[in-house]
Amino acid sequence: MASLTAYIDGFNLYYGMKSKYRRKYLWLDPVDLICRLRPHDDVVLVRYFTAVVRGNAEATHNQLGYLDAMTARNGSRLDVRIGRFKHRTPCLPPVR
């Protein structure tokens, strides 16, 4: 049995699951997911990286509620890292 720390990009997980399964797994527990994927390993920590949704108060509220619920459920096994979006400006002119 190996000790395991997993790193999850929350936005990629969310949008990947949403595009394939619609709303079925929107409240997916990331620690439980890793434990199911690696049943013979000791899941010590799951680091979940995300950024708070902007411009949609309901989505922000839902996201923060989800993060609070997952933190309460998993305690120290889940480490949520909240970053911020980086605004990008296009490097190339639009193709005509």
Backbone as JSON Lines, residues from 0, in Angstrom:
{"i":0,"aa":"M","n":[0.84,-1.17,0.0],"ca":[0.0,0.0,0.0],"c":[0.89,1.24,0.0]}
{"i":1,"aa":"A","n":[0.61,2.16,-0.91],"ca":[1.37,3.4,-1.02],"c":[0.56,4.56,-0.47]}
{"i":2,"aa":"S","n":[1.25,5.54,0.09],"ca":[0.6,6.78,0.48],"c":[0.46,7.65,-0.75]}
{"i":3,"aa":"L","n":[-0.67,8.32,-0.88],"ca":[-0.97,9.04,-2.11],"c":[-1.48,10.44,-1.82]}
{"i":4,"aa":"T","n":[-0.94,11.42,-2.56],"ca":[-1.48,12.76,-2.6],"c":[-1.91,13.01,-4.04]}
{"i":5,"aa":"A","n":[-3.14,13.46,-4.23],"ca":[-3.68,13.71,-5.57],"c":[-3.88,15.21,-5.76]}
{"i":6,"aa":"Y","n":[-3.7,15.64,-6.98],"ca":[-3.89,17.04,-7.35],"c":[-5.0,17.1,-8.41]}
{"i":7,"aa":"I","n":[-6.02,17.91,-8.16],"ca":[-7.16,17.99,-9.07],"c":[-7.36,19.43,-9.52]}
{"i":8,"aa":"D","n":[-7.48,19.6,-10.82],"ca":[-7.87,20.88,-11.4],"c":[-9.4,20.9,-11.4]}
{"i":9,"aa":"G","n":[-9.97,21.66,-10.47],"ca":[-11.41,21.65,-10.26],"c":[-12.22,22.05,-11.48]}
{"i":10,"aa":"F","n":[-11.77,23.06,-12.23],"ca":[-12.53,23.49,-13.4],"c":[-12.52,22.42,-14.48]}
{"i":11,"aa":"N","n":[-11.39,21.78,-14.73],"ca":[-11.36,20.71,-15.73],"c":[-12.24,19.54,-15.31]}
{"i":12,"aa":"L","n":[-12.19,19.18,-14.03],"ca":[-13.04,18.1,-13.54],"c":[-14.51,18.46,-13.7]}
{"i":13,"aa":"Y","n":[-14.87,19.66,-13.25],"ca":[-16.27,20.09,-13.3],"c":[-16.8,20.1,-14.74]}
{"i":14,"aa":"Y","n":[-16.1,20.79,-15.63],"ca":[-16.6,20.91,-17.0],"c":[-16.52,19.6,-17.77]}
{"i":15,"aa":"G","n":[-15.54,18.77,-17.46],"ca":[-15.48,17.45,-18.09],"c":[-16.65,16.57,-17.67]}
{"i":16,"aa":"M","n":[-16.94,16.56,-16.38],"ca":[-18.06,15.75,-15.88],"c":[-19.4,16.32,-16.37]}
{"i":17,"aa":"K","n":[-19.5,17.65,-16.39],"ca":[-20.75,18.28,-16.82],"c":[-21.02,18.01,-18.3]}
{"i":18,"aa":"S","n":[-19.97,18.05,-19.13],"ca":[-20.18,17.83,-20.56],"c":[-20.56,16.38,-20.86]}
{"i":19,"aa":"K","n":[-20.05,15.45,-20.07],"ca":[-20.35,14.04,-20.33],"c":[-21.61,13.55,-19.6]}
{"i":20,"aa":"Y","n":[-21.8,14.0,-18.35],"ca":[-22.88,13.45,-17.53],"c":[-23.95,14.47,-17.15]}
{"i":21,"aa":"R","n":[-23.84,15.7,-17.67],"ca":[-24.76,16.78,-17.38],"c":[-24.73,17.1,-15.88]}
{"i":22,"aa":"R","n":[-25.83,17.04,-15.19],"ca":[-25.88,17.45,-13.78],"c":[-25.7,16.28,-12.79]}
{"i":23,"aa":"K","n":[-25.53,15.08,-13.3],"ca":[-25.52,13.88,-12.45],"c":[-24.42,13.91,-11.38]}
{"i":24,"aa":"Y","n":[-23.23,14.41,-11.7],"ca":[-22.12,14.36,-10.76],"c":[-21.62,15.75,-10.34]}
{"i":25,"aa":"L","n":[-22.5,16.73,-10.31],"ca":[-22.06,18.08,-9.95],"c":[-21.6,18.16,-8.49]}
{"i":26,"aa":"W","n":[-22.08,17.28,-7.63],"ca":[-21.66,17.28,-6.22],"c":[-20.71,16.11,-5.95]}
{"i":27,"aa":"L","n":[-19.86,15.84,-6.89],"ca":[-18.87,14.77,-6.78],"c":[-17.9,15.06,-5.63]}
{"i":28,"aa":"D","n":[-17.65,14.06,-4.81],"ca":[-16.69,14.2,-3.71],"c":[-15.3,13.84,-4.25]}
{"i":29,"aa":"P","n":[-14.39,14.8,-4.33],"ca":[-13.08,14.51,-4.93],"c":[-12.26,13.5,-4.14]}
{"i":30,"aa":"V","n":[-12.37,13.48,-2.83],"ca":[-11.62,12.5,-2.03],"c":[-12.17,11.1,-2.27]}
{"i":31,"aa":"D","n":[-13.48,10.98,-2.3],"ca":[-14.09,9.68,-2.58],"c":[-13.72,9.2,-3.98]}
{"i":32,"aa":"L","n":[-13.68,10.11,-4.94],"ca":[-13.3,9.76,-6.31],"c":[-11.9,9.14,-6.33]}
{"i":33,"aa":"I","n":[-10.94,9.79,-5.69],"ca":[-9.57,9.28,-5.69],"c":[-9.49,7.95,-4.94]}
{"i":34,"aa":"C","n":[-10.22,7.82,-3.84],"ca":[-10.23,6.55,-3.1],"c":[-10.78,5.41,-3.96]}
{"i":35,"aa":"R","n":[-11.79,5.7,-4.77],"ca":[-12.35,4.67,-5.66],"c":[-11.4,4.34,-6.82]}
{"i":36,"aa":"L","n":[-10.69,5.35,-7.31],"ca":[-9.75,5.11,-8.4],"c":[-8.5,4.36,-7.93]}
{"i":37,"aa":"R","n":[-8.13,4.57,-6.68],"ca":[-6.91,3.95,-6.12],"c":[-7.25,3.19,-4.83]}
{"i":38,"aa":"P","n":[-8.05,2.11,-4.9],"ca":[-8.55,1.45,-3.7],"c":[-7.47,0.8,-2.84]}
{"i":39,"aa":"H","n":[-6.3,0.53,-3.39],"ca":[-5.26,-0.14,-2.6],"c":[-4.22,0.83,-2.03]}
{"i":40,"aa":"D","n":[-4.45,2.12,-2.24],"ca":[-3.53,3.13,-1.73],"c":[-4.16,3.89,-0.57]}
{"i":41,"aa":"D","n":[-3.31,4.43,0.27],"ca":[-3.74,5.26,1.39],"c":[-3.78,6.71,0.91]}
{"i":42,"aa":"V","n":[-4.99,7.23,0.67],"ca":[-5.15,8.6,0.19],"c":[-4.98,9.54,1.38]}
{"i":43,"aa":"V","n":[-3.83,10.17,1.42],"ca":[-3.48,11.05,2.54],"c":[-4.07,12.44,2.33]}
{"i":44,"aa":"L","n":[-4.0,12.93,1.08],"ca":[-4.41,14.31,0.82],"c":[-4.86,14.45,-0.63]}
{"i":45,"aa":"V","n":[-5.9,15.23,-0.83],"ca":[-6.32,15.63,-2.16],"c":[-6.28,17.15,-2.19]}
{"i":46,"aa":"R","n":[-5.47,17.69,-3.1],"ca":[-5.41,19.14,-3.29],"c":[-6.31,19.48,-4.47]}
{"i":47,"aa":"Y","n":[-7.27,20.34,-4.21],"ca":[-8.28,20.7,-5.2],"c":[-8.11,22.17,-5.55]}
{"i":48,"aa":"F","n":[-7.71,22.44,-6.78],"ca":[-7.43,23.79,-7.24],"c":[-8.62,24.33,-8.03]}
{"i":49,"aa":"T","n":[-9.03,25.55,-7.71],"ca":[-10.15,26.16,-8.4],"c":[-10.06,27.68,-8.29]}
{"i":50,"aa":"A","n":[-10.99,28.36,-8.9],"ca":[-11.15,29.8,-8.77],"c":[-12.64,30.07,-8.64]}
{"i":51,"aa":"V","n":[-13.0,31.1,-7.92],"ca":[-14.4,31.41,-7.69],"c":[-15.01,32.0,-8.96]}
{"i":52,"aa":"V","n":[-16.18,31.51,-9.31],"ca":[-16.9,31.99,-10.48],"c":[-17.23,33.47,-10.3]}
{"i":53,"aa":"R","n":[-17.05,34.24,-11.36],"ca":[-17.38,35.67,-11.32],"c":[-18.57,35.96,-12.23]}
{"i":54,"aa":"G","n":[-19.3,37.01,-11.86],"ca":[-20.36,37.49,-12.74],"c":[-21.68,36.74,-12.66]}
{"i":55,"aa":"N","n":[-21.77,35.77,-11.76],"ca":[-23.01,35.01,-11.6],"c":[-23.15,34.67,-10.12]}
{"i":56,"aa":"A","n":[-23.94,35.47,-9.41],"ca":[-24.06,35.32,-7.95],"c":[-24.55,33.94,-7.54]}
{"i":57,"aa":"E","n":[-25.5,33.39,-8.29],"ca":[-26.02,32.07,-7.95],"c":[-24.95,30.99,-8.12]}
{"i":58,"aa":"A","n":[-24.19,31.05,-9.21],"ca":[-23.12,30.08,-9.44],"c":[-22.04,30.2,-8.37]}
{"i":59,"aa":"T","n":[-21.71,31.43,-7.99],"ca":[-20.71,31.65,-6.94],"c":[-21.19,31.04,-5.62]}
{"i":60,"aa":"H","n":[-22.44,31.3,-5.28],"ca":[-23.03,30.75,-4.05],"c":[-23.01,29.22,-4.07]}
{"i":61,"aa":"N","n":[-23.4,28.63,-5.18],"ca":[-23.41,27.17,-5.3],"c":[-22.0,26.6,-5.18]}
{"i":62,"aa":"Q","n":[-21.05,27.25,-5.84],"ca":[-19.67,26.76,-5.8],"c":[-19.11,26.82,-4.38]}
{"i":63,"aa":"L","n":[-19.31,27.93,-3.7],"ca":[-18.79,28.06,-2.33],"c":[-19.48,27.08,-1.39]}
{"i":64,"aa":"G","n":[-20.78,26.85,-1.6],"ca":[-21.49,25.84,-0.8],"c":[-20.92,24.45,-1.01]}
{"i":65,"aa":"Y","n":[-20.63,24.12,-2.27],"ca":[-20.02,22.82,-2.6],"c":[-18.66,22.68,-1.91]}
{"i":66,"aa":"L","n":[-17.82,23.7,-2.02],"ca":[-16.49,23.63,-1.41],"c":[-16.58,23.51,0.11]}
{"i":67,"aa":"D","n":[-17.49,24.25,0.72],"ca":[-17.69,24.15,2.18],"c":[-18.14,22.75,2.58]}
{"i":68,"aa":"A","n":[-19.08,22.18,1.81],"ca":[-19.59,20.84,2.13],"c":[-18.5,19.79,1.99]}
{"i":69,"aa":"M","n":[-17.7,19.88,0.92],"ca":[-16.63,18.9,0.73],"c":[-15.54,19.03,1.79]}
{"i":70,"aa":"T","n":[-15.26,20.25,2.21],"ca":[-14.27,20.46,3.27],"c":[-14.79,19.91,4.59]}
{"i":71,"aa":"A","n":[-16.06,20.16,4.9],"ca":[-16.65,19.64,6.13],"c":[-16.68,18.11,6.13]}
{"i":72,"aa":"R","n":[-16.97,17.53,4.99],"ca":[-17.06,16.06,4.88],"c":[-15.7,15.38,5.01]}
{"i":73,"aa":"N","n":[-14.66,15.99,4.42],"ca":[-13.36,15.32,4.33],"c":[-12.31,15.83,5.29]}
{"i":74,"aa":"G","n":[-12.54,16.94,5.95],"ca":[-11.58,17.46,6.93],"c":[-10.22,17.71,6.32]}
{"i":75,"aa":"S","n":[-9.2,17.24,7.0],"ca":[-7.82,17.53,6.58],"c":[-7.38,16.72,5.35]}
{"i":76,"aa":"R","n":[-8.19,15.8,4.88],"ca":[-7.82,15.04,3.68],"c":[-8.05,15.84,2.39]}
{"i":77,"aa":"L","n":[-8.78,16.97,2.5],"ca":[-9.04,17.81,1.34],"c":[-8.46,19.2,1.59]}
{"i":78,"aa":"D","n":[-7.59,19.63,0.69],"ca":[-6.98,20.95,0.77],"c":[-7.44,21.73,-0.46]}
{"i":79,"aa":"V","n":[-8.35,22.69,-0.25],"ca":[-8.88,23.49,-1.35],"c":[-8.0,24.72,-1.53]}
{"i":80,"aa":"R","n":[-7.51,24.91,-2.73],"ca":[-6.69,26.07,-3.08],"c":[-7.47,26.94,-4.04]}
{"i":81,"aa":"I","n":[-7.85,28.13,-3.58],"ca":[-8.63,29.04,-4.41],"c":[-7.7,30.08,-5.01]}
{"i":82,"aa":"G","n":[-7.64,30.07,-6.32],"ca":[-6.82,31.03,-7.05],"c":[-7.7,32.08,-7.69]}
{"i":83,"aa":"R","n":[-7.23,32.64,-8.78],"ca":[-8.02,33.63,-9.5],"c":[-7.8,33.44,-10.99]}
{"i":84,"aa":"F","n":[-8.76,33.92,-11.75],"ca":[-8.66,33.84,-13.19],"c":[-7.62,34.83,-13.68]}
{"i":85,"aa":"K","n":[-6.91,34.45,-14.7],"ca":[-5.98,35.36,-15.35],"c":[-6.59,35.78,-16.67]}
{"i":86,"aa":"H","n":[-6.79,37.07,-16.8],"ca":[-7.35,37.58,-18.04],"c":[-6.27,37.6,-19.1]}
{"i":87,"aa":"R","n":[-6.58,37.06,-20.24],"ca":[-5.62,36.99,-21.34],"c":[-6.05,37.91,-22.46]}
{"i":88,"aa":"T","n":[-5.08,38.48,-23.09],"ca":[-5.36,39.25,-24.29],"c":[-4.84,38.44,-25.47]}
{"i":89,"aa":"P","n":[-5.56,38.45,-26.55],"ca":[-5.12,37.66,-27.72],"c":[-3.74,38.11,-28.2]}
{"i":90,"aa":"C","n":[-2.91,37.16,-28.55],"ca":[-1.57,37.45,-29.05],"c":[-1.57,37.7,-30.56]}
{"i":91,"aa":"L","n":[-2.47,37.07,-31.25],"ca":[-2.51,37.17,-32.7],"c":[-3.79,37.88,-33.13]}
{"i":92,"aa":"P","n":[-3.74,38.57,-34.25],"ca":[-4.99,39.18,-34.76],"c":[-5.96,38.1,-35.21]}
{"i":93,"aa":"P","n":[-7.26,38.4,-35.2],"ca":[-8.25,37.41,-35.64],"c":[-8.01,36.99,-37.08]}
{"i":94,"aa":"V","n":[-8.27,35.73,-37.38],"ca":[-8.12,35.19,-38.73],"c":[-9.32,35.62,-39.56]}
{"i":95,"aa":"R","n":[-9.04,36.11,-40.75],"ca":[-10.15,36.55,-41.63],"c":[-10.34,35.6,-42.78]}
